[in-house]
Amino acid sequence: MKDLTVGKEGKQILNFALPMLAGNVFQQLYNVVDSIIIGKVLGKEALAAVGANFPLIFALISFVVGIAIGATVIIAQYFGAKEMDKVKRTIDTLYIFLFFAAIVITTVGILASKFIFTLISLPEDVIGPAVDYFRIYALGFIFFFGFQGTSAVLRGLGDSLTPLYFLIISTLTNIAFDILFVVGFGWGVKGVALATVIAQAGAFFTIVWYLNKFHNFMDFSPL
């Protein structure tokens, strides 16, 4: 926990905001790295399939990040007022909402992905890989949502740096598994999507472990 009311306001705001800015950059690196590896190894059809997913994935990322920012504000207000019961209730509500949102979006996304890509008139040879990529990628939504929720909690407690550390590790993990699955195993776009799911799952479980270990006064357990 970090008391942002102590010290110079400008410096505190800058120190808090810069890790969040860097985090946004690393979040986008997930898709950038996927594109680079696919373009170099798998060719333009596979690259087009993954690229077709970007608008949909970006919309989902924006949705979750927006929820997380709102939660950060509420948690910070209650934490600053030392109302720990309300902090705990806000965290519980956030996780319940994100859990069910992830389940619904994952289910709908998997079932409707082929229809969506057909609707936007993708070439026939691109639709199949695009659907394969999205359906596997969607399995990681629950971990991504959970990671963003936990990051929101830590930021609400005044710690914007720790989520950045976990995001950097997750990005490097994604790169390593991309290379292993695509170059080593030859799994194509499915391997790229699976690498992202594994990296997001690792980030979620480790950041939850951190929150429980160093902020256990909350008696916090995610769904």
C-alpha positions in Angstrom: 0.0 0.0 0.0 1.2 3.5 -0.8 -0.2 6.7 0.7 -0.6 9.1 -2.2 -1.5 11.9 0.1 2.0 12.2 1.4 4.6 14.1 -0.7 4.3 16.5 -3.6 1.1 16.1 -5.5 2.7 16.4 -9.0 5.4 13.8 -8.3 2.9 11.4 -6.7 0.6 11.7 -9.7 3.4 11.2 -12.2 4.8 8.2 -10.3 1.3 6.6 -10.2 0.4 7.4 -13.9 3.6 6.3 -15.6 3.4 2.6 -14.8 -0.2 2.7 -16.0 0.9 4.2 -19.3 3.6 1.6 -19.6 1.1 -1.1 -18.8 -1.1 0.0 -21.7 1.9 -0.3 -24.0 2.8 -3.8 -22.9 -0.9 -4.8 -23.1 -0.8 -4.0 -26.8 2.4 -5.9 -27.2 0.5 -9.1 -26.9 -1.1 -8.6 -30.3 1.9 -7.0 -31.9 4.2 -9.9 -31.0 1.6 -12.3 -32.3 1.5 -10.5 -35.6 5.2 -10.4 -35.9 5.7 -14.1 -35.3 2.8 -15.1 -37.5 3.9 -12.8 -40.3 7.5 -14.1 -40.2 6.6 -17.8 -39.8 3.1 -18.6 -41.0 2.5 -16.1 -43.9 -0.1 -13.6 -45.0 -3.2 -15.7 -44.7 -2.6 -16.5 -41.0 -1.6 -12.9 -40.4 -4.9 -11.8 -42.0 -6.8 -14.3 -39.8 -5.2 -12.9 -36.6 -5.6 -9.3 -37.8 -9.3 -9.8 -38.3 -9.6 -10.5 -34.6 -8.0 -7.3 -33.5 -11.1 -5.0 -33.6 -13.2 -7.5 -31.6 -10.4 -8.2 -29.1 -9.6 -4.5 -28.7 -13.3 -3.7 -28.0 -13.3 -6.4 -25.2 -10.1 -5.0 -23.8 -11.5 -1.5 -23.8 -14.6 -2.8 -22.0 -12.7 -4.5 -19.2 -10.2 -1.7 -18.8 -13.1 0.8 -18.5 -14.6 -1.4 -15.7 -11.3 -1.7 -14.0 -10.7 2.1 -14.0 -14.1 2.7 -12.5 -13.4 0.1 -9.8 -10.0 1.7 -9.1 -11.6 5.0 -8.4 -14.2 3.5 -6.0 -11.6 1.4 -4.1 -9.3 4.4 -3.8 -12.0 6.5 -2.3 -13.0 4.0 0.3 -9.4 3.1 1.0 -8.5 6.7 1.5 -11.4 7.1 3.9 -10.2 4.0 5.8 -13.6 2.3 5.1 -12.1 -1.2 4.7 -15.5 -3.0 4.8 -16.6 -1.0 1.8 -13.2 -1.7 0.1 -13.8 -5.5 0.6 -17.4 -5.3 -0.7 -16.3 -3.3 -3.8 -13.7 -6.0 -4.5 -16.2 -8.8 -4.1 -18.7 -7.0 -6.4 -16.0 -6.4 -9.0 -14.9 -10.0 -9.1 -18.5 -11.3 -9.3 -19.3 -9.0 -12.1 -16.1 -9.8 -14.0 -16.5 -13.6 -13.5 -20.0 -13.6 -15.0 -19.1 -11.2 -17.7 -16.2 -13.4 -18.7 -18.4 -16.5 -18.8 -21.1 -14.8 -20.9 -18.7 -13.1 -23.3 -16.6 -16.3 -23.7 -19.7 -18.4 -24.4 -21.2 -16.0 -26.9 -17.9 -15.4 -28.6 -17.1 -19.0 -29.1 -20.6 -19.8 -30.5 -20.9 -16.6 -32.6 -17.4 -16.2 -33.9 -17.9 -17.9 -37.2 -21.1 -15.9 -37.8 -19.3 -12.6 -37.0 -16.3 -13.3 -39.3 -18.7 -14.4 -42.1 -20.7 -11.2 -41.5 -17.7 -9.0 -42.1 -17.0 -10.8 -45.4 -13.7 -12.3 -44.7 -12.2 -14.5 -47.5 -13.1 -18.2 -47.1 -9.5 -19.2 -46.5 -9.2 -16.7 -43.7 -12.4 -17.4 -41.8 -11.3 -20.8 -40.6 -8.0 -19.7 -39.0 -9.7 -16.6 -37.6 -12.4 -18.6 -35.9 -9.8 -21.1 -34.6 -7.7 -18.2 -33.1 -10.6 -16.5 -31.5 -12.2 -19.6 -29.9 -8.9 -20.5 -28.2 -8.1 -16.9 -27.3 -11.6 -16.5 -25.8 -10.8 -19.3 -23.3 -8.4 -16.8 -21.7 -11.0 -14.0 -21.2 -11.7 -15.2 -17.6 -8.0 -14.9 -16.8 -7.6 -11.5 -18.5 -10.7 -10.1 -16.8 -9.4 -11.4 -13.5 -6.0 -9.9 -14.0 -7.5 -6.5 -14.9 -9.7 -6.7 -11.8 -6.8 -7.5 -9.5 -4.7 -4.8 -11.1 -7.6 -2.4 -10.4 -7.6 -3.4 -6.7 -3.8 -2.8 -6.4 -4.1 0.6 -8.1 -6.9 1.5 -5.8 -4.6 0.8 -2.9 -2.0 3.1 -4.4 0.2 0.5 -6.1 0.3 1.0 -9.9 3.8 -0.5 -10.3 3.2 -4.1 -9.3 0.6 -4.8 -12.0 3.2 -3.5 -14.5 5.7 -6.0 -13.3 3.3 -8.9 -13.7 2.2 -7.6 -17.1 5.9 -7.5 -18.3 6.5 -11.0 -17.1 3.2 -12.1 -18.9 4.3 -10.5 -22.1 7.7 -12.2 -22.0 5.9 -15.5 -21.3 3.7 -15.0 -24.3 6.6 -14.4 -26.5 8.4 -17.5 -25.3 5.3 -19.7 -25.8 4.6 -18.1 -29.2 8.1 -19.2 -30.4 7.7 -22.7 -28.8 4.3 -23.4 -30.2 4.6 -21.8 -33.6 8.3 -22.4 -34.5 8.9 -25.4 -32.4 5.7 -27.4 -32.6 4.2 -25.9 -35.7 0.8 -25.3 -34.2 0.0 -22.2 -36.3 -2.5 -19.6 -35.2 -3.9 -22.1 -32.6 -0.5 -22.1 -31.0 -0.3 -18.3 -30.9 -3.8 -18.1 -29.2 -2.8 -20.8 -26.7 0.4 -19.0 -25.8 -1.7 -15.9 -25.0 -4.1 -17.9 -22.8 -1.2 -19.5 -20.9 0.5 -16.2 -20.3 -2.8 -14.6 -19.2 -3.5 -17.4 -16.8 -0.1 -17.2 -15.3 -0.4 -13.5 -14.8 -3.8 -13.8 -13.1 -2.8 -16.5 -10.7 0.5 -14.9 -9.7 -1.0 -11.4 -9.2 -3.8 -13.0 -7.1 -1.1 -14.7 -5.0 0.6 -11.4 -4.5 -2.5 -9.7 -3.4 -3.4 -12.4 -0.9 0.2 -12.5 0.4 0.8 -8.8 0.9 -2.8 -7.5 1.4 -4.2 -10.4 3.4 -6.0 -8.1 5.8 -8.8 -8.1 3.2 -9.3 -11.9 3.5 -9.7 -11.9 -0.2 -10.3 -14.9 -2.5 -11.4 -14.6 -6.1 -14.2 -16.7 -7.6 
